Amino acid sequence: MRRVLSLCTLLFLAGCAQLGFRARGVPVPVEQAGEALARVARGAEQRSSLRARGRLELDVPAGGSRVDEVVLAQRPDQLRLESLSPLGQAVSVLVTDGERYGYFDGASLESGDLSESTLRERVGLALDAREAVELLLAAPAVASAFPRAAFRIDSELW
């Protein structure tokens, strides 16, 4: 019994142990940052569209839920964001061709001219359609100014 109690105490204390946080980012010499950004931009030119499916799980005090997401994006600004219930039914759909949009919120359907605030107002995305597509395609806009500092994760980019 004493061994079991000792083992339980040890496991309890081990579970409470705080491990030191190690930053994984490694400073990159500023002279190499421009080269790394150029490499990322060259890779981004090869990507023109994306089709992805994922799962969003919400864990909140009132109870959790799960939503499957379907994302389709094509340059320059064609975008489809679809949320599906666990049974595969459309909960919400936003579609845009860069000029007009259509939105279904599960109860009503609307359409109209696309504005800079449409994605923010409908799905909480603070980007316009072109920016959203570029972000999804991992095609960041490269700043015109030379960076003052840069970081990479482990051996990323090199």
C-alpha positions in Angstrom: 0.0 0.0 0.0 2.9 2.3 0.8 4.4 1.7 -2.6 1.1 2.5 -4.3 0.7 5.7 -2.3 4.3 6.7 -3.1 3.8 6.0 -6.8 0.6 8.0 -6.9 2.3 10.9 -5.1 5.2 10.8 -7.5 2.9 10.8 -10.5 0.8 13.6 -9.1 4.0 15.8 -8.5 5.3 14.9 -12.0 2.0 16.0 -13.5 2.3 19.4 -11.7 5.9 20.0 -12.8 6.4 23.1 -14.9 8.7 22.6 -17.8 10.7 25.6 -18.9 9.5 27.2 -22.1 12.0 27.1 -24.9 11.5 29.6 -27.8 11.8 27.7 -31.1 12.5 30.8 -33.1 16.0 31.4 -34.2 17.3 34.9 -35.1 18.2 35.3 -38.7 20.9 37.7 -39.7 19.1 40.7 -41.2 21.3 40.4 -44.3 19.7 37.0 -45.0 16.1 38.1 -44.3 15.6 39.6 -47.8 16.8 36.4 -49.4 14.5 34.3 -47.3 11.5 36.5 -48.1 12.3 36.4 -51.8 12.4 32.5 -51.6 9.0 32.5 -49.9 7.6 34.8 -52.6 9.0 32.6 -55.4 7.4 29.5 -53.9 4.1 31.4 -53.6 4.0 32.2 -57.3 3.7 28.4 -58.0 0.4 28.2 -55.9 -2.7 29.4 -57.7 -5.5 27.6 -55.9 -6.3 25.7 -52.7 -8.9 23.1 -51.7 -9.0 22.2 -48.1 -11.2 20.6 -45.5 -10.7 20.9 -41.8 -12.5 20.7 -38.5 -13.2 23.4 -36.0 -13.9 22.3 -32.5 -15.3 24.8 -29.9 -14.9 24.1 -26.3 -16.8 26.6 -24.2 -18.3 26.5 -20.7 -21.8 26.3 -22.1 -20.8 23.2 -24.1 -18.7 22.4 -27.1 -19.6 21.9 -30.8 -17.8 20.8 -33.9 -18.0 22.3 -37.4 -16.4 21.0 -40.5 -15.0 23.6 -42.8 -14.5 23.5 -46.6 -12.2 26.2 -48.1 -11.7 26.8 -51.8 -9.6 29.6 -53.0 -8.2 30.6 -56.4 -6.3 33.6 -57.5 -6.8 36.5 -57.7 -9.9 36.7 -55.4 -12.3 33.7 -55.8 -13.2 32.3 -52.5 -15.7 29.8 -51.0 -15.9 29.3 -47.3 -18.4 26.6 -46.2 -19.3 25.5 -42.6 -20.9 22.1 -42.3 -22.8 20.6 -39.3 -21.7 17.2 -38.0 -24.3 15.7 -40.2 -22.8 17.3 -43.3 -25.5 20.0 -43.8 -24.5 23.5 -44.8 -24.6 25.8 -41.7 -23.1 28.8 -43.6 -21.7 29.4 -47.0 -19.9 32.5 -48.4 -18.9 32.6 -52.1 -17.3 35.4 -54.0 -15.8 36.0 -57.4 -14.1 39.2 -56.2 -16.8 41.5 -57.5 -20.0 40.0 -56.1 -20.8 37.7 -53.2 -23.4 35.2 -52.0 -23.9 34.3 -48.4 -26.1 31.7 -46.7 -26.3 31.8 -42.9 -28.4 28.7 -42.4 -31.7 30.6 -42.5 -31.5 33.2 -45.3 -29.7 33.8 -48.6 -28.3 37.2 -49.6 -26.1 38.5 -52.4 -24.6 41.8 -53.5 -21.6 43.7 -54.5 -18.4 42.7 -52.6 -17.0 45.5 -50.4 -13.9 45.6 -48.2 -16.0 44.9 -45.2 -18.1 42.0 -46.5 -15.9 39.2 -45.2 -15.6 40.9 -41.8 -19.3 41.5 -41.4 -20.3 38.0 -42.7 -17.6 35.6 -41.3 -15.5 37.8 -39.0 -12.5 37.8 -41.4 -10.8 41.3 -41.4 -9.4 40.9 -44.9 -10.7 41.6 -48.4 -11.2 38.7 -50.7 -7.8 39.1 -52.5 -5.9 39.3 -49.2 -7.8 36.2 -47.9 -6.8 34.2 -51.0 -3.2 35.3 -50.8 -3.1 34.4 -47.1 -4.6 31.0 -47.7 -2.1 30.3 -50.5 0.8 31.3 -48.2 1.7 34.1 -50.6 2.5 37.0 -48.2 2.9 40.5 -49.6 6.5 41.4 -49.2 7.1 44.7 -47.6 9.0 47.3 -49.6 11.2 48.3 -46.7 14.1 46.1 -45.6 13.3 44.3 -42.4 15.0 45.3 -39.2 14.9 41.8 -37.7 13.6 38.3 -38.7 13.1 35.0 -37.1 12.7 31.5 -38.4 11.5 28.3 -36.8 14.1 25.6 -36.5 15.4 24.9 -40.0 12.5 26.6 -41.8 13.4 28.4 -45.1 17.1 27.2 -45.0 
